[in-house]
Amino acid sequence: MEKAIIVGLDLGTHRDFAHSMEELEELAIACELEVVGELTQHAQAVNKAFYIGTGKVEQLQMLAEETDADLIIFDNALSPMQLRNLQQKLHMPIMDRTTLILEIFSKRAHTREAKLQVDVAALQYALPRLVGLHDALSRQGGASGAMSNKGAGEKKLELDRRHIEQRLATLRRELAQVEKDRNTQRKARQKNAIPLVSLVGYTNAGKSSVMNALLTYCDSEEEKQVLEKDMLFATLETMVRKVNREDGKSFLLSDTVGFINELPHNLVQAFRSTLEEVKNADLLLQVIDFSDPHYREHMKVTKDTLEELGAGKIPMLYLYNKMDLVAMHNADINYPQVKDNKVFLAAGKGIGIEDLLLVIEKQLFGSREIYELLLPYDAGKDLNMLRQNAQILECDYRENGIYVKAFLDARMSGKCGKYKL
């Protein structure tokens, strides 16, 4: 396992610096790195040349030698010049927070779509950073004037930029086709009018635990279970599972990549097609790690990311998860319980799942009831209306007409009441 040193610069802003450094260490661990040292600095401004002060750079160099570190990770984005200067001074690989997150995503990407999305995000991040990275290369000039040859550094820079732009164009074409296939699948689900519920929230809040608990409670097949691990970004690909209910109140449940403070914009853009599942949901379940003292900040990050995706106005339930950990330090905590649109539960232990299901069903189905209808064969227009606006549970072509069993709201039951059996 490679050894890493994490570095942070506290500029005295509103951001919780200590928490940010803790999160950086967790990200490093999620990237399968061993954190062997930490260096921080309190300053009024960023050092333009090295990000941290020159004295701190020397301390970092000594710390790297003492710990036999393999790389250095900075808590904020570095400019190309800072990156170049640090590499020249320290003679070892340098990463920033964005690069680290991209590396985690690269390791976790398994499906073709996820791999394409990560590659696009990584190249988009690298392209503007090329300027200045090759300044150290020697520039071999030819004759002076307009006929002069370009230097080796300039050639290298242009070749890199051209290669990345060409690769980006190819990846975007492939991703566009994958997105087209995903949209086809999404439209097929929407055609069946099965409600879609999407899990959202900060990374490692317990979204996968909630999904598995719901599937287990509803006796779904074991192979439907998703990866559940106490680690940042354990789940990367979007998972969609059907939660089967005996009373016909079934729904689709999706789980996708978690959010994090300062999630790289390129990643949000690249994963936009995947995150469309959230935008098209009928109901959002925001999973909150209530045992984390920074849960309010995590909720704000989730709110801001959802608004960026255009999903800020979708109805939402707030799931205050890991209540068992909270109860360990506060014996007066009462759970499971439901308060308005808040559900207090411990998904990892399966506590509160029944309450959660009842709230979900109330939100999704409300006053909708199951109707049995018999439509004549010449009522194709009304059948099509039902398929577009109701959740059809059963459809059977019989001798005396088309039998339909479906969930209907008041509006649809009024329009189709004449066919009621």
C-alpha angles and dihedrals in degrees: 000000000000118000121232138189118210120215129195136181118209110205093176095252125148090268115110098246097189091051091048091055091048089052091048089055090050090051090052091051090048086055089056094252128137113229107219100167147012131208125186136178134194111214143156095231143006117270103242094211103042105008087233125052121280091246090055090049089059090048089050091052091053092045090052091052093047094049096037088232121187099204145003124233122200122204094225138044114280125215117237090252093051091047092050094046093048093049091050092048099042100031093217140095116286126202132181129207094269093049090049093052090047089052091052091050090049091053093047099044110108107154122072091244094052092048091050092048093050092047091051092049093048094050092045088054093047098047101071090040094062092084107095096011093099098041089106091063115100115256111222109198129196126199117342123254131033093330094057118127120242116254122250091252092052091047091049091050093049093045091051092047092047092048093050093046092050092047091048091052091052093047092048091053091051092045091050089058092048090049089051090054091047091051090051090054091046092052090050090055092046090051089060088054093225109156117247121219118189128201114220135170148102117322114274093015090124105265093143090047090055092049093049092045091053092047092048093048091052092049094242120169116284092236088066091069116112131216111285117190137150094241139102112267094002087152118050108154121069112256120199119190132173115237105210120211124188092222091059094254092126123154141179118252122201130191122189142167116319124239127243138186110278093008102186110263090223089059092050089050095045092048093044093108091052091047090052085089086071093048092052096047123121090210135016124212109202107202112208126191096225091185091064111092089215095055093119091057089048090053090053091051089051092048092050093047093049090051090051088054092049093247099109096112100050114116111264141198118203113222111198098202135190092039089155089067091048091049090055089069098033118042092188093066110116119205153200095039141136125224115180104297094349124096120191112204148138104232094181089063095038092244117148097012094120090053090048092052092052091052092047092050091049091051095045103037104022108160094354114128136191114259130187112214137182113203124190115240091250091060094084092133092058091045090054090049089053092050091053099043108028139054104247113208098179137007122185129174106221135176094259097041146300113315113211128183111189148148109256130186122214093272095051094041088055092052095045100033092109090067095051115128 
